[in-house]
Structures are given as structure tokens and as C-alpha cells.
């Protein structure tokens, strides 16, 4: 695209109202939420599918943004 990384990030936030990294995180966690609700995949497998190399980092980030651990989220989605 012939622009610096910082300029791209600035323009992205200006256009979409969210930083590139936060947009990526929210999309990953949105997909993880979908998988937790609609599959029986292990949480470690879901973290890998969503691009996380470290399960613990995934679980911490999920809790930070969603307010529940992945297990708690799945339990509520299942009605437990």
C-alpha cells in the first residue's frame, strides 16, 4: 500500500473508529464466542483456531473483553 505502518494505523482508526489491534482482537473473540456456543471443540482447540498460540493468553483476553471465562461463557450459552 506504500505507506508506513503508523500512518496506516492512524488512518484505520480515523476511518473505522477502532485501532487495528483492537479490531483484530474483537473479531477473534467474536469467532471464539460463536465456536463456544455452537461446537463442542475443546477451549484449547478454539484458541488455536482463532489465532492464539497460548491458551492462557486467550483465556485472559476472553475474560477481559467478554467478562466471563470461556468455560463460563459456554456454560451460559448451554443454559447450565
C-alpha positions in Angstrom: 0.0 0.0 0.0 3.1 2.2 0.1 2.5 3.8 3.5 4.1 3.4 6.9 2.6 1.1 9.5 1.9 4.1 11.8 0.2 6.0 9.1 -1.9 3.0 8.2 -2.9 2.5 11.8 -3.8 6.2 12.1 -6.0 6.2 9.0 -7.6 2.9 10.1 -8.6 4.3 13.4 -9.8 7.5 11.8 -12.0 5.6 9.3 -13.3 2.8 11.5 -13.1 4.4 14.9 -11.1 1.4 16.4 -7.5 0.5 16.4 -6.3 -2.2 14.1 -5.2 -4.4 17.0 -8.5 -4.0 18.9 -10.4 -4.8 15.8 -8.4 -8.0 15.3 -8.9 -9.0 19.0 -12.6 -8.3 18.9 -13.1 -10.3 15.7 -11.1 -13.2 17.1 -13.1 -13.2 20.3 -16.3 -12.9 18.4 -15.4 -16.0 16.4 -14.4 -17.8 19.6 -17.8 -16.9 21.1 -19.5 -18.4 18.1 -17.4 -21.6 18.4 -18.0 -21.9 22.1 -21.8 -21.6 21.6 -22.1 -23.8 18.5 -19.4 -26.5 18.8 -18.0 -28.9 21.4 -14.4 -28.2 20.5 -12.0 -28.0 23.4 -11.2 -24.5 24.5 -7.5 -25.1 23.6 -8.6 -26.0 20.1 -10.8 -22.9 19.8 -7.9 -20.7 20.9 -5.7 -22.2 18.2 -8.4 -21.8 15.5 -8.8 -18.1 16.5 -5.1 -17.5 16.1 -3.8 -17.7 19.6 -0.6 -19.6 20.2 -1.1 -19.6 24.0 -4.2 -20.9 25.6 -3.7 -18.9 28.8 -3.4 -15.7 26.9 -6.6 -16.5 25.0 -8.4 -17.2 28.3 -7.2 -14.0 29.9 -8.1 -11.9 26.9 -11.5 -13.5 26.6 -12.2 -12.8 30.3 -11.0 -9.2 29.9 -13.2 -8.4 26.9 -16.2 -10.6 27.5 -16.3 -10.6 31.3 -16.5 -14.4 31.6 -14.0 -17.2 31.1 -14.5 -19.3 28.0 -15.9 -22.1 30.2 -18.3 -19.8 32.0 -19.4 -18.4 28.6 -20.0 -21.9 27.2 -21.9 -22.9 30.3 -24.3 -19.9 30.0 -24.7 -20.5 26.3 -25.7 -24.1 27.0 -28.1 -23.0 29.8 -26.0 -24.5 32.6 
